[in-house]
């Protein structure tokens, strides 16, 4: 398995691994409880990580060059 595919574990670890540490109501961030902000942040970061994996994957360069 290629090293770049291990990047896909980052959202899993961030969303579920650190969830017990982020399980708080206070402080409010952008008007949301911290736990809700944490989950919304990781939804966005998951999209970023998947985009990075897509750009770094050499198989996508072969398909896009045709």
Residue, then its C-alpha position, 0 to 999 in steps of 0.5 A: x500500500x502506498x504511503x499517501x493512502x495512509x493520509x486517509x487515516x488522518x480524518x478517522x483519527x481526528x474525528x474519532x480518536x480525539x473525540x473524547x478529548x473534544x467532548x465539551x460544551x464550553x467553549x462556544x466556537x462560532x456559536x456552536x458547542x465545541x463538540x459540534x465545531x470539532x465535527x464540522x471542522x473534520x468534515x471540511x478537513x476530510x475533504x481537504x485530505x482527500x483532495x491532497x490524496x487525489x493530487x498526489x496519486x500518480x494514477x490520476x496523473x495518467x488519467x488526466x493526461x489523456 
